[in-house]
Amino acid sequence: MVAGITDDHLHLHTPCTDTSVRELLVHVVGLTEAFRQAATKEAVGRSVPPAGGPGAPLADDWRTRIPDQLHALVAAWREPAAWDGETEAGGVVAPAAEMAVVALDELVIHGWDLACATGQPYQPAEKDLTVLMEMLEHTPPEGVPGLFGPTVPVPDEAPLWDRVLGRTGRDPAWSAA
């Protein structure tokens, strides 16, 4: 996904409300490291909410940093100890298994956000969507401030991916055009 993002894409809007591709990449750089540290428990008691917003700088090496951090994040969560006890990311403390699902949600949903904004194909694994739908099934219609916007109504018979997107406040039919 990251390899397909050009400098010409950085100003484009994403399905993530009022967020450009550049701003979302800043967020992804931060979240990939935060959730790796959540897996290793190295940030427990020291994590802070992520910096970001319209003026936040995008690391010059984002094209290599994001894939490297994703590999490190996956490796960290493959360790059995990552799933034990509580952990912390972005100033939030939660059971490690729940934090792993939140990390999955961040990666899958923002992957789609970036794919849509930059015109790239994207289809997450069905098993990941099943895990996400279990987490999202009780999302209130007004959304969850700081996490998801108001839910977008999607028919029960719609594909699982569309229903997951709707629960996160995204319109499955969103297009950069």
Disulfide bonds with the S-S distance in Angstrom:
none
